[in-house]
Amino acid sequence: MRQTGVRGMRPGRTPSIVERITSDPRSTPFSVEFYPPRNEKEEQRLWRAVRTFEQLHPAFVSLTYGAGGSTRDRTVRIAGQIATETTLLPVAHLTAVDHSISELRGLVGSYADRGIVNLLALRGDPPGDPLGDWVMHPEGVEYAEELVRLIRELGDFHVGVASFPEGHYRAKDLDHDTYYLLNKLRAGADYSITQMFFEVEDYLRLRDRVVAADPVQGEKPIIPGLLPITSLKQVRKIVELSGSQIPPYLEERLARAAGSGPEEDRAEVRKVGIELATKMSERLIAEGAPCLHFCTLNFSRATQEVLTNLGLAPVPA
Ligand SMILES: Cc1cc2nc3c(=O)[nH]c(=O)nc-3n(C[C@H](O)[C@H](O)[C@H](O)COP(=O)(O)OP(=O)(O)OC[C@H]3O[C@@H](n4cnc5c(N)ncnc54)[C@H](O)[C@@H]3O)c2cc1C
């Protein structure tokens, strides 16, 4: 398997995410998440964000994997460009949606060809209606756990998985949710990244559940996912599609900030969002979170403001 550096861009072995975050000189490093752009304009915006974050030295950057063919190709291409044309360490997401095992093998091979060895193994959601019935590809896999095993069989990859502070919306209860997360870790995942959440207690309880159920797997990092909110309409949509929730107190605060006009007051919503993400980050740092993972929506400014508040980045220009 090829690794970053073989093409001469960055010599040496590509580190795993766990190596990267545990060797970071900062007590709590951060990482950022991008999604594959849908058109040329979005692609330019993505690259502006990539170049801005490159100056801020995230521990890693992750790139989500969509439902359609062309967006999937873009994830592979852009993750490859990040690996070879920047100093950033990419984590490429991949999902089991509409893929046979043979296609999944091919996809993992495409990542390897581009020097990508850090993968986030996900089941994905049904295309069209994420909350609708999950239908497995007849020659595919049913759960992310199987995808973890498949990737591990294919080579020396470092695999992460998803975890859910509020519990996954399809899980019967939090105990089942923990049980299935542990299965993914036991199958060979090295760490998990959580779905974004708004109550730090939910993250801490997830961590406690995992440690109590299996102290060995409980050693593996659970990286909290954070969204600096910049729009009420947008966060409502994101939360609805992910099957999670905005706590009532926050919904009320954001609604007050948004005002009652035809267009929400983005500046006021943003203030609340940045303050919340900063406070959550401070608490997570105090609680020993291994890394802070920011969903950027391919913009850099809001995340950079939070990082500035935390003393992890200079004031944005
Ligand atoms: C950090 C992060 C990144 C993400 N990135 C993407 C992305 O790039 N693209 C995308 O499409 N989606 C992405 N998602 C969304 C994710 O694909 C969905 O949340 C999906 O519904 C669950 O994926 P999973 O990998 O956790 O599935 P799984 O771990 O397979 O779990 C799915 C459901 O089945 C249950 N379960 C697991 N194993 C079993 C079993 N053996 N028997 C019975 N029930 C079981 C679980 O409790 C859960 O309810 C991401 C989510 C997170 C948190």
The ligand as an ORCA input file, in Angstrom:
! r2SCAN-3c Opt
* xyz 0 1
  C     -18.438     11.962     12.990
  C     -19.492     11.527     11.995
  C     -19.217     11.592     10.642
  C     -20.181     11.206      9.696
  N     -19.866     11.283      8.365
  C     -20.764     10.885      7.451
  C     -20.445     10.894      6.064
  O     -19.336     11.292      5.667
  N     -21.378     10.478      5.181
  C     -22.610     10.028      5.596
  O     -23.416      9.657      4.747
  N     -22.948      9.962      6.900
  C     -22.052     10.388      7.839
  N     -22.382     10.329      9.177
  C     -23.722      9.912      9.579
  C     -23.808      8.378      9.841
  O     -23.540      7.682      8.640
  C     -25.203      8.101     10.354
  O     -25.371      8.675     11.633
  C     -25.648      6.650     10.360
  O     -27.053      6.615     10.661
  C     -24.969      5.793     11.413
  O     -23.735      5.444     11.011
  P     -22.812      4.473     11.909
  O     -21.561      4.339     11.183
  O     -22.782      4.939     13.316
  O     -23.682      3.104     11.836
  P     -23.661      1.798     12.690
  O     -22.592      1.789     13.708
  O     -23.728      0.659     11.738
  O     -25.050      1.894     13.479
  C     -26.282      2.090     12.792
  C     -27.434      1.742     13.747
  O     -27.488      0.337     13.928
  C     -27.288     -0.031     15.283
  N     -26.443     -1.220     15.231
  C     -25.117     -1.290     14.994
  N     -24.722     -2.584     14.955
  C     -25.820     -3.326     15.128
  C     -26.075     -4.741     15.162
  N     -25.096     -5.647     15.016
  N     -27.361     -5.168     15.375
  C     -28.369     -4.280     15.534
  N     -28.186     -2.937     15.511
  C     -26.934     -2.475     15.308
  C     -26.631      1.186     15.941
  O     -26.908      1.291     17.319
  C     -27.268      2.320     15.161
  O     -28.556      2.600     15.665
  C     -21.449     10.734     10.135
  C     -21.731     10.672     11.510
  C     -20.760     11.065     12.441
  C     -21.080     11.015     13.904
*
